[in-house]
């Protein structure tokens, strides 16, 4: 396989796993990782591949109308895997305009640059937009699942911005013939997750004997997927997915938030040599999030039956691996929680 692939948001949680997979699996690809290095972008996530010959990092903003077309002109991309996004729901509630700028305008800026760079000669090109299951809204406890045909019903500024970007991607297919694919994924967990999200936050707080905040009564349900399995799904869809199609990616693995936290407390007590039940005393229920969706659950049967992907890990095994990673990477966690990681990379980046 040969070509130059742009991966946006590649220094973030999911993006870094995708970048690593593509760089190490496909030596014929030149992978350009574009990231603005905001609070969630961390090049420490990729230090193990930083010097590989088919990897290039570029610091830049997807909303920059001048810079993005210049980047396409410079590298002559054959494909785009677009993961860059503002993604934390709480932050979207306090600053919705930031989510509109990045998730909506940034996506449109990339779409336009791809359309103009490829100039209607779309053979061998692909624009892959990575979205979220949150665009579908919420499910009741009725055994139903999100499918690729579920109507959009976003409830937060974050999910509304992602829904809007999904619509623009499809509009560029219908209007200009741009060869696009979209995937909508459930909650991810694993190594390098920024510790404002539930699982790494809980692990860090349990280790340091700090309160574990749980929204409402902890009854909200999420479908969890190991991040490495998401990266494999993206690889599969990018190479084998049908143009114009949407693929849902899920772990078929629903957990109530409170049950997940109790499981983490159990694992942490065992690994830290604490008495069982000690860490659970740190659980603190807090005021529920505004517009908090009750339940997410993904039906990924289309992806499994058509493209042959399936999750590789059961949740308990993946959770054990995740806890082990955080306990073995205290320096990474300290750098992230202190903000020190951002100081390491306050430099100018140039083409290799």
GUVEXTI-950052 format. One line per 10 residues: number of its first residue (from 1); their letters; for each residue x, y, z of C-alpha. Coordinates in Angstrom, 2 decimals. Each point is the difference from the previous one (the first is absolute). Layout:
N
NUM	A	X/Y/Z | ...
END
This chain:
352
1	XXXXXXXXXX	0.00/0.00/0.00 | 1.30/3.42/-0.93 | -1.19/3.55/0.41 | -0.10/2.94/2.38 | -2.70/0.01/2.65 | -0.99/2.99/2.12 | -1.18/-0.92/3.50 | -1.42/2.95/1.91 | 0.01/0.05/3.79 | 2.68/-2.67/0.01
11	XXXXXXXXXX	1.56/1.11/3.30 | -3.26/-0.55/1.87 | -1.30/-3.12/1.69 | -1.59/-1.94/-2.87 | 2.06/1.76/-2.67 | 3.33/-1.06/1.48 | -1.02/-3.67/-0.11 | -1.11/0.38/-3.62 | 3.25/1.74/-0.97 | 2.12/-2.65/1.67
21	XXXXXXXXXX	-1.93/-2.80/-1.70 | 0.31/1.52/-3.48 | 3.67/0.99/0.38 | 1.09/-3.40/1.27 | -2.27/-2.17/-2.16 | 0.40/1.75/-3.36 | 3.60/0.86/-0.79 | -1.05/1.14/-3.47 | -2.17/2.75/1.40 | 1.29/3.42/0.94
31	XXXXXXXXXX	-2.10/1.05/2.98 | -0.38/3.70/0.70 | -1.34/0.62/3.49 | -1.65/3.43/0.26 | -0.81/1.17/3.51 | -0.45/3.43/1.56 | 1.39/-1.31/3.33 | -2.79/1.45/2.09 | -0.42/-1.36/3.52 | -0.96/-3.48/-1.26
41	XXXXXXXXXX	2.84/-0.32/-2.53 | 3.12/-1.58/1.43 | 3.02/-1.06/-2.05 | 1.18/-2.19/2.86 | -2.73/-2.35/-1.24 | 2.11/-0.59/-3.13 | 3.59/0.26/1.17 | 0.61/-3.68/-0.86 | -0.60/0.65/-3.73 | 1.16/3.62/-0.24
51	XXXXXXXXXX	3.18/-0.85/-1.93 | -1.40/-2.53/-2.45 | 0.66/1.00/-3.62 | -3.63/-0.15/-1.17 | -1.33/2.27/2.77 | -0.26/3.80/-0.11 | -1.51/2.23/2.66 | -1.41/3.41/-0.92 | -1.32/2.43/2.56 | -3.02/1.84/-1.37
61	XXXXXXXXXX	-3.65/0.90/0.36 | -2.68/-1.58/-2.21 | -1.96/3.27/0.10 | 2.80/1.97/-1.70 | -1.38/0.78/-3.47 | 3.40/0.88/-1.47 | 2.11/-2.68/1.63 | -2.12/-3.08/-0.78 | -0.04/0.45/-3.82 | 3.75/0.64/0.11
71	XXXXXXXXXX	0.47/-3.25/1.93 | -1.96/-1.92/-2.64 | 2.07/1.60/-2.72 | 3.25/-0.81/1.78 | -0.63/-3.67/0.75 | -2.40/-1.06/-2.79 | -2.13/-2.13/2.30 | -1.62/-3.15/-1.32 | -2.25/-0.34/3.02 | -1.20/1.74/3.13
81	XXXXXXXXXX	-0.95/-1.58/3.32 | -1.64/2.81/1.93 | -0.02/-0.44/3.78 | 0.81/3.54/1.20 | -2.86/1.23/2.15 | -1.00/1.61/3.23 | -1.58/-2.95/1.77 | -0.68/0.62/3.69 | -3.71/0.56/0.64 | 0.53/2.07/3.15
91	XXXXXXXXXX	2.28/2.39/-1.87 | -2.60/0.31/-2.78 | -2.57/1.13/2.55 | 2.25/2.80/1.26 | 1.44/1.01/-3.40 | -2.22/-1.20/-2.87 | 1.52/2.38/-2.56 | 3.38/-1.72/0.25 | -1.69/-3.24/-1.01 | -1.73/1.65/-2.94
101	XXXXXXXXXX	3.29/1.49/-1.21 | 2.00/-3.21/0.17 | -2.55/-2.71/-0.67 | -2.14/1.74/-2.60 | 2.11/2.64/-1.67 | 3.22/-2.01/0.33 | -1.60/-3.00/-1.68 | -1.38/2.18/-2.81 | 3.40/1.58/-0.49 | 1.54/-3.45/-0.45
111	XXXXXXXXXX	-2.78/-1.14/-2.33 | 0.44/3.07/-2.16 | 3.76/-0.41/-0.14 | -0.36/-3.65/-1.01 | -2.57/0.84/-2.68 | 2.19/2.71/-1.48 | 3.23/-1.98/0.22 | -1.44/-3.09/-1.64 | -1.85/2.08/-2.65 | -2.70/-2.53/-0.82
121	XXXXXXXXXX	2.66/-2.67/-0.65 | -1.02/-2.10/2.93 | 1.38/-3.37/-1.09 | 2.03/-1.54/2.81 | -0.99/2.76/2.44 | -1.94/-0.28/3.24 | -1.23/2.44/2.66 | -0.81/-1.89/3.20 | -1.90/1.91/2.67 | 0.09/-1.47/3.52
131	XXXXXXXXXX	-3.12/0.88/1.97 | -1.78/-1.11/3.18 | -3.05/-1.93/1.10 | -1.16/3.07/1.92 | -1.49/1.47/-3.20 | -2.83/-2.52/0.34 | -1.21/1.36/3.33 | -1.02/-2.41/2.74 | -1.60/-3.43/0.33 | -2.45/-1.30/2.57
141	XXXXXXXXXX	0.57/-3.27/1.85 | -2.03/-1.83/-2.62 | 2.54/-2.21/-1.74 | 0.36/2.27/-3.02 | 3.33/1.03/-1.54 | 1.37/2.77/-2.17 | 0.27/-1.13/-3.61 | 1.29/1.82/-3.06 | -3.62/0.94/-0.75 | -0.82/1.47/3.42
151	XXXXXXXXXX	-1.27/3.58/-0.29 | 2.29/2.69/1.36 | -1.11/1.55/3.30 | 2.98/1.75/1.66 | -0.50/1.40/3.49 | 3.23/1.87/0.82 | 2.01/2.67/-1.83 | 2.68/-2.65/-0.54 | -2.31/-2.54/-1.61 | -1.77/2.71/-1.98
161	XXXXXXXXXX	3.32/1.18/-1.43 | 0.95/-3.55/-0.97 | -3.42/-0.60/-1.56 | 0.43/3.18/-2.04 | 3.43/-1.09/-1.21 | -1.42/-3.40/-1.01 | -2.64/1.75/-2.11 | 2.62/2.14/-1.72 | 2.08/-3.07/-0.84 | -3.03/-1.62/-1.64
171	XXXXXXXXXX	-0.81/3.25/-1.79 | 3.46/0.05/-1.57 | -0.64/-3.52/-1.27 | -3.39/0.87/-1.45 | 0.95/3.41/-1.40 | 3.58/-0.52/-1.19 | 0.42/-3.77/-0.10 | 2.74/0.12/2.65 | 0.78/-3.63/0.96 | -0.87/-0.05/3.70
181	XXXXXXXXXX	-0.67/-2.56/2.70 | -1.20/0.63/3.56 | 0.20/-2.03/3.17 | -1.84/0.57/3.26 | 1.62/-1.61/3.02 | -0.96/-0.68/3.59 | 2.06/1.07/3.05 | 3.67/-0.94/-0.16 | 2.37/-0.93/2.81 | 3.66/-0.93/0.19
191	XXXXXXXXXX	3.51/1.46/0.23 | 0.75/3.72/-0.46 | -3.55/1.16/0.78 | -0.08/3.59/1.27 | -0.94/-0.19/3.70 | -3.08/2.19/-0.15 | -1.92/-3.00/-1.38 | -1.70/-2.48/2.30 | 2.33/-3.02/0.07 | 3.41/1.74/0.22
201	XXXXXXXXXX	-1.45/2.57/2.43 | -1.27/-2.76/2.25 | 3.29/-1.92/-0.16 | 2.01/3.09/0.88 | -2.32/1.04/2.82 | -0.13/-3.49/1.46 | 3.78/-0.22/0.01 | 0.27/3.36/1.75 | -2.95/-0.66/2.34 | -1.99/2.93/-1.40
211	XXXXXXXXXX	-3.79/0.09/-0.45 | -1.31/-1.75/-3.11 | -2.73/2.23/-1.44 | -3.00/-1.85/-1.45 | -2.82/1.89/-1.72 | -3.50/-0.38/1.46 | -0.50/-3.53/1.28 | 2.46/-1.53/-2.45 | -2.77/-1.72/-1.94 | 0.99/1.27/-3.45
221	XXXXXXXXXX	1.11/-2.85/-2.26 | 2.83/0.05/-2.53 | 1.32/-2.54/-2.50 | 3.79/-0.28/0.48 | 2.59/-0.92/-2.63 | 3.75/-0.50/0.43 | 1.74/2.77/-1.93 | 2.30/-2.41/-1.85 | -3.09/-1.75/-1.38 | -1.31/3.35/-1.18
231	XXXXXXXXXX	3.31/0.64/-1.78 | -0.28/-3.40/-1.70 | -3.54/0.83/-1.07 | 1.16/3.30/-1.51 | 2.72/-1.88/-1.89 | -2.59/-2.46/-1.31 | -2.51/2.66/-1.03 | 2.61/2.25/-1.62 | 1.25/-2.81/-2.21 | -3.14/-2.08/-0.59
241	XXXXXXXXXX	-3.04/2.14/0.77 | -2.32/1.00/-2.83 | -0.04/3.65/-1.06 | -3.00/1.85/1.34 | -0.66/-2.52/2.76 | -0.21/0.44/3.76 | 1.30/-2.66/2.37 | -0.83/-0.21/3.70 | 2.81/-1.22/2.26 | -0.87/-1.38/3.43
251	XXXXXXXXXX	1.13/-2.42/2.64 | -3.38/-1.63/0.70 | 0.98/0.72/3.57 | -2.45/2.08/2.03 | 0.79/1.12/3.51 | -1.74/2.34/2.41 | 2.43/2.68/1.09 | -0.32/-0.97/3.65 | 0.63/-3.69/-0.74 | 3.07/0.94/-2.03
261	XXXXXXXXXX	1.35/2.09/2.87 | -0.55/-2.84/2.48 | 1.86/-2.35/-2.35 | 2.91/2.47/-0.24 | 0.06/0.33/3.79 | 0.16/-3.80/0.31 | 2.88/-0.26/-2.48 | 1.90/2.89/1.56 | -0.38/-1.35/3.53 | 1.45/-3.32/-1.15
271	XXXXXXXXXX	2.91/1.54/-1.91 | 0.84/2.55/2.71 | -0.25/-2.50/2.85 | -2.93/1.74/1.64 | -2.87/-1.63/1.81 | -2.86/-0.81/-2.35 | -2.59/2.76/0.24 | 2.44/2.67/1.16 | 0.11/1.94/-3.26 | -3.77/-0.18/-0.45
281	XXXXXXXXXX	-0.31/2.30/3.00 | 1.43/2.76/-2.24 | -3.10/-0.01/-2.25 | -1.70/3.39/0.14 | -3.28/0.67/-1.80 | -0.18/3.46/-1.56 | -2.69/2.04/-1.76 | -0.92/-1.60/-3.31 | 1.32/1.43/-3.25 | -2.40/2.20/-1.98
291	XXXXXXXXXX	-1.56/-1.96/-2.87 | 1.63/-3.22/1.20 | -0.97/-2.84/-2.37 | -1.34/-3.05/1.78 | 1.38/-2.87/-2.09 | 2.20/-0.59/-3.03 | 0.25/-3.41/-1.67 | 1.43/-0.74/-3.44 | -1.03/-2.66/-2.47 | 3.22/-0.68/-1.92
301	XXXXXXXXXX	-1.34/-2.98/-1.95 | 0.43/1.78/-3.35 | 3.72/0.53/0.60 | 0.41/-3.56/1.23 | -1.95/-1.71/-2.76 | 1.14/2.11/-2.96 | 3.63/0.73/0.91 | 0.85/-2.79/2.46 | 0.98/2.16/3.00 | -0.80/-0.94/3.57
311	XXXXXXXXXX	1.26/1.07/3.44 | 3.04/-1.92/1.18 | -0.30/0.45/3.77 | -2.65/-0.66/2.60 | -0.55/3.08/2.14 | 1.37/-1.41/3.24 | 3.26/-0.97/-1.73 | 0.25/3.40/-1.68 | -0.68/1.78/3.26 | 2.77/-1.97/1.72
321	XXXXXXXXXX	2.40/0.97/-2.79 | -1.06/3.63/0.27 | 0.51/0.14/3.76 | 3.40/-1.66/-0.37 | 1.02/2.59/-2.60 | -0.89/2.97/2.22 | 1.68/-1.52/3.04 | 3.15/-0.62/-2.08 | 0.06/3.44/-1.61 | -0.12/2.36/2.96
331	XXXXXXXXXX	2.36/2.47/-1.67 | -2.38/0.35/-2.97 | -2.94/0.50/2.35 | 1.89/2.53/2.13 | 1.03/1.98/-3.08 | -3.57/0.09/-1.28 | -1.68/0.91/3.26 | 2.58/2.73/0.69 | -0.02/1.38/-3.54 | 3.74/-0.59/-0.24
341	XXXXXXXXXX	-0.40/-2.00/-3.23 | -0.99/3.18/-1.86 | 3.27/1.69/0.92 | 2.04/-2.81/-1.54 | -1.22/0.79/-3.48 | -0.10/3.79/-0.20 | 2.16/-0.05/-3.12 | -0.41/0.62/-3.71 | -0.51/-3.06/-2.17 | 1.43/-0.25/-3.49
351	XX	-0.15/-2.63/-2.71 | 2.44/-2.86/0.50
END
